[in-house]
């Protein structure tokens, strides 16, 4: 099992090596970044701070060094400045991603009511076909 893991690691490492066309030397490319950034680190940097990883007795954690030189634990800083109310305020006026996707793909976003009076978004196309906006969005994203 160990031999398979080592072989797999070697194969993965080879993916990040690229041969130059003019000679036999190789250049190592950095591995691509995966996923989204840590929101607390991103917030720190957006505010002009510097995100620093600190090694403590219980592992590593992020610290935000602010412009004035003071430091604060990143998640504490993020939570102090991003209350549920402030995050909700940022979302007000933001378009529904499913409705936007529908319009971007040539459809028309309409609101329909079911028998119980519940509203839902439907994407209607010029040829007359209709699909639930969120179903359409999820199928294509």
Secondary structure, DSSP 8 states (H G I E B T S, - for coil): -HHHHHHHHHHHHHTTEEE-SSSS-EEE------S---HHHHHHHHTT-EEEEEEETTEEEEEEE-TTS-EEEHHHHHHHH--HHHHHHHHTT---HHHHHHHHTT-EEEEEE-TTS-EEEEEE-TTS-EEEHHHHHHHH-
